[in-house]
């Protein structure tokens, strides 16, 4: 279901930066993020997954790893996780900058990159169930940094 913006204050005790898709920390992003449809994101099955950024996703939980490709669903206007059958459209396709768990605060509105310098190897593309890197590059005009 995800979580929306609330007016609560929160103190952070984590120091440093997470692993991001952005190569220079100044990505071009959609103002306010996008509104996710978490029903398009599969839950982890089998055993927990720990991403390279140290985020662990337990069995039954959902997450968007940094570099995930998301697209606007025409029927609802919400954004979903793209797969290899998704027709990616320029201006309606974005990349997730940092890992977001469905249970995180503001998870319904992840930061969505649509330009700037990114690490190519961090884009989730080219796998068996993922969009191709060529399709992503046509839909999202990012500049690849040296990996």
Secondary structure, DSSP 8 states (H G I E B T S, - for coil): ---------------S----SBSSS--EE-TT---B-GGGS----SS-EE-TTS-EE-TT--EE-TT-EEEE-TTTS-EEE--TT----TTSEEEESS-EETTSTTGGG--EEEEEEEEGGGS--SSTTS--HHHHHHHS-EEEE--
